[in-house]
């Protein structure tokens, strides 16, 4: 680990690597620590109380051990469930959250038909409904919960076979035709999903904009760090920590492609 305080980027699996990639581009000298709670993956299937307790306990350990300069929760399910509690528990640590990009979708839609493609946990969350009420009340917003898509994204990223038919079943509910109008924007409300965006474009029944939150999250991180001492040019590596402590050379090679070294808890 670098002696500098890292920016900690958290997700349940590999999806947050989309955010890490953008963060490194905008903040090339900040040391990064990527943490994946893969022992709990997929977290969208957890009961809310159990998941909130797990996240609070895990972050108590992580913040104590690494003293991060800032924390990015690169997971809609985790942040919409536990973000407020984490900020209350760690008032000295800035948290950057991930929420479904409903506001920009409502601003950009021409047809007024928007779909939010998310995990079941994010679809159930009151937070998501509040975003719709606040920013997209004039639109028809369809919430599409997928049980399998985050896992399919992980398989795809690891080079395993994922068929168009499997993906097509998961995204079919996003496409609505109503009164001569069609869905024109799909919000990717899980950081895993952008890894599949090119596949989605090929199999979609008509063209839509697929909103990837990664760049906006990284820009918010830059704003949060503006008043903190910037990282200096360094040769030290960025690290990744997975809660299952995997012994997986394939994962190590994949992470190396993102400039990360796998460490143990």
C-alpha distance (Angstrom), angle and dihedral (degrees) to the residues before:
residue distance angle dihedral
X1 . . .
X2 3.77 . .
X3 3.84 113.4 .
X4 3.81 87.0 -128.2
X5 3.77 118.0 93.5
X6 3.80 106.8 -99.1
X7 3.76 132.4 -138.7
X8 3.80 103.8 -116.0
X9 3.80 116.3 -142.9
X10 3.80 113.6 -167.4
X11 3.78 132.9 -165.9
X12 3.78 137.6 147.3
X13 3.79 91.9 -110.6
X14 3.79 139.3 -26.1
X15 3.80 98.8 -33.8
X16 3.79 95.0 90.9
X17 3.79 89.0 64.4
X18 3.82 85.6 83.5
X19 3.80 87.4 62.4
X20 3.80 93.9 42.1
X21 3.79 90.2 54.5
X22 3.80 91.4 55.0
X23 3.80 92.9 42.3
X24 3.78 92.5 53.8
X25 3.81 90.6 50.2
X26 3.82 92.5 52.6
X27 3.83 96.6 35.6
X28 3.81 105.4 32.4
X29 3.82 95.2 164.7
X30 3.79 99.3 47.1
X31 3.83 113.8 102.3
X32 3.78 109.4 -124.0
X33 3.79 130.9 -152.2
X34 3.79 115.4 -166.8
X35 3.81 114.5 -158.1
X36 3.79 122.3 -170.4
X37 3.79 120.5 -172.9
X38 3.77 90.1 -153.1
X39 3.80 91.1 152.5
X40 3.81 86.0 72.0
X41 3.82 97.3 39.5
X42 3.01 125.1 165.7
X43 3.80 91.1 35.1
X44 3.80 93.8 177.1
X45 3.81 88.6 80.6
X46 3.81 95.7 56.2
X47 3.78 123.8 105.7
X48 3.80 108.1 -104.6
X49 3.80 98.0 -120.4
X50 3.79 94.0 48.8
X51 3.79 92.8 46.3
X52 3.81 93.8 48.4
X53 3.81 90.7 51.0
X54 3.79 91.3 48.3
X55 3.80 92.6 50.7
X56 3.81 93.6 48.0
X57 3.81 91.6 49.6
X58 3.80 93.6 45.6
X59 3.80 93.6 49.6
X60 3.79 92.0 47.3
X61 3.80 86.4 59.3
X62 3.82 96.4 41.7
X63 3.79 96.4 47.3
X64 3.79 91.4 46.1
X65 3.79 92.3 50.3
X66 3.81 101.7 41.2
X67 3.84 106.1 22.6
X68 3.83 92.0 -145.8
X69 3.79 120.7 -150.4
X70 3.81 88.1 -138.6
X71 3.80 137.9 -9.9
X72 3.79 126.1 -135.2
X73 3.80 114.9 -160.9
X74 3.80 97.1 -155.6
X75 3.79 92.7 -174.9
X76 3.80 125.9 85.9
X77 3.81 93.3 -155.5
X78 3.81 94.5 51.6
X79 3.79 96.6 43.1
X80 3.79 98.6 44.4
X81 3.80 88.9 49.7
X82 3.81 103.5 39.6
X83 3.81 108.3 11.2
X84 3.80 95.4 101.2
X85 3.81 92.5 46.6
X86 3.82 92.0 47.8
X87 3.79 92.3 51.5
X88 3.79 90.3 49.5
X89 3.80 92.0 48.8
X90 3.82 94.0 47.6
X91 3.82 107.3 31.5
X92 3.82 93.4 164.4
X93 3.81 93.9 57.5
X94 3.81 118.9 77.8
X95 3.81 111.8 -132.9
X96 3.79 122.7 -157.5
X97 3.76 111.2 -160.2
X98 3.76 137.7 -157.4
X99 3.78 119.7 -133.7
X100 3.80 130.2 166.5
X101 3.83 109.9 -79.9
X102 3.80 92.8 -120.6
X103 3.81 96.4 136.3
X104 3.85 95.8 56.3
X105 3.79 90.2 42.2
X106 3.81 90.7 55.0
X107 3.80 89.9 48.5
X108 3.80 93.8 49.9
X109 3.81 104.1 39.4
X110 3.79 119.0 108.8
X111 3.79 98.1 -175.8
X112 3.81 97.5 42.6
X113 3.81 89.6 -127.6
X114 3.81 112.6 118.4
X115 3.77 130.9 170.1
X116 3.78 126.5 -158.7
X117 3.80 112.4 -152.3
X118 3.80 107.7 -159.6
X119 3.76 147.9 139.0
X120 3.81 116.8 -79.9
X121 3.81 89.1 -106.6
X122 3.80 93.3 57.3
X123 3.80 91.7 45.5
X124 3.81 90.9 53.2
X125 3.78 95.2 46.8
X126 3.82 118.7 110.5
X127 3.81 86.5 -144.2
X128 3.81 89.8 67.0
X129 3.81 92.5 50.5
X130 3.79 89.7 49.2
X131 3.81 90.8 54.6
X132 3.80 89.6 53.2
X133 3.79 92.5 48.5
X134 3.81 92.0 47.6
X135 3.79 101.9 42.4
X136 3.81 111.1 13.5
X137 3.79 107.1 35.2
X138 3.81 89.6 124.6
X139 3.82 91.5 55.7
X140 3.76 134.7 72.0
X141 3.80 103.1 -117.6
X142 3.77 118.7 -169.0
X143 3.81 116.8 -161.9
X144 3.80 111.9 -149.1
X145 3.80 115.1 -169.9
X146 3.79 118.4 -162.1
X147 3.79 122.0 -163.1
X148 3.79 94.3 -170.4
X149 3.79 110.3 30.6
X150 3.82 99.0 90.1
X151 3.80 89.4 51.7
X152 3.80 91.0 47.6
X153 3.81 89.4 51.1
X154 3.80 90.2 53.2
X155 3.80 91.0 50.1
X156 3.81 90.9 48.7
X157 3.79 92.2 49.5
X158 3.80 91.0 49.9
X159 3.80 90.0 53.2
X160 3.79 96.5 -106.7
X161 3.80 122.6 142.0
X162 3.82 115.9 -87.5
X163 3.79 115.4 172.6
X164 3.79 127.8 -139.9
X165 3.80 87.5 -123.7
X166 3.81 92.1 59.3
X167 3.79 92.1 48.8
X168 3.78 93.1 43.1
X169 3.80 91.6 56.9
X170 3.80 91.0 53.1
X171 3.81 97.1 49.7
X172 3.82 99.9 35.1
X173 3.80 92.6 95.9
X174 3.81 91.2 60.0
X175 3.80 94.2 72.4
X176 3.79 116.7 82.1
X177 3.81 130.5 170.6
X178 3.79 115.5 -161.8
X179 3.81 130.8 166.3
X180 3.79 92.5 -19.2
X181 3.80 92.8 -47.7
X182 3.78 129.0 109.5
X183 3.77 135.7 -156.3
X184 3.79 105.7 -89.9
X185 3.81 103.2 175.9
X186 3.81 131.0 45.7
X187 3.79 116.5 -169.4
X188 3.80 111.8 -143.8
X189 3.80 96.5 -142.8
X190 3.79 95.8 -178.6
X191 3.79 124.0 62.3
X192 3.80 90.2 -135.4
X193 3.78 93.1 64.7
X194 3.84 100.7 70.1
X195 3.80 88.1 68.2
X196 3.81 85.6 68.0
X197 3.81 98.0 40.9
X198 3.81 95.1 106.3
X199 3.80 89.8 50.9
X200 3.81 89.8 49.2
X201 3.80 91.3 52.7
X202 3.79 91.3 54.4
X203 3.80 96.6 49.7
X204 3.83 100.5 35.8
X205 3.83 113.9 115.2
X206 3.83 89.6 -129.5
X207 3.81 135.8 2.1
X208 3.81 117.8 -79.4
X209 3.79 135.5 164.3
X210 3.80 111.7 -102.1
X211 3.82 107.6 -151.9
X212 3.81 111.8 -142.9
X213 3.83 112.2 -164.8
X214 3.82 97.3 -160.7
X215 3.79 99.5 94.3
X216 3.81 93.7 46.3
X217 3.82 90.6 50.0
X218 3.80 91.2 51.2
X219 3.81 91.4 48.8
X220 3.80 90.0 52.5
X221 3.80 89.0 50.9
X222 3.81 89.3 54.6
X223 3.81 89.6 52.7
X224 3.79 91.9 49.0
X225 3.80 91.7 51.4
X226 3.80 95.6 46.9
X227 3.81 92.9 98.1
X228 3.80 94.5 43.6
X229 3.78 128.9 84.0
X230 3.78 108.5 -88.4
X231 3.74 122.3 -125.6
X232 3.79 116.0 -101.1
X233 3.82 126.3 -130.6
X234 3.78 106.2 -76.9
X235 3.77 141.7 170.2
X236 3.80 93.8 -144.7
X237 3.77 118.8 117.1
X238 3.79 131.0 -113.7
X239 3.79 114.6 -119.9
X240 3.79 138.3 -145.0
X241 3.78 126.7 -154.5
X242 3.83 124.1 -166.5
X243 3.80 118.0 -165.8
X244 3.81 94.0 -139.3
X245 3.83 90.1 58.6
X246 3.81 91.1 -133.6
X247 3.81 122.5 -155.5
X248 3.79 94.5 -148.5
X249 3.79 122.7 139.3
X250 3.80 90.2 -172.5
X251 3.81 90.0 57.7
X252 3.80 90.3 47.6
X253 3.80 90.5 53.8
X254 3.81 91.9 46.8
X255 3.81 91.8 50.8
X256 3.80 90.9 46.5
X257 3.80 86.7 59.8
X258 3.81 86.7 61.6
X259 3.80 91.5 46.9
X260 3.81 94.3 -103.8
X261 3.81 132.4 134.0
X262 3.81 116.2 -149.5
X263 3.81 112.7 -126.5
X264 3.80 132.8 -177.8
X265 3.80 129.2 -115.1
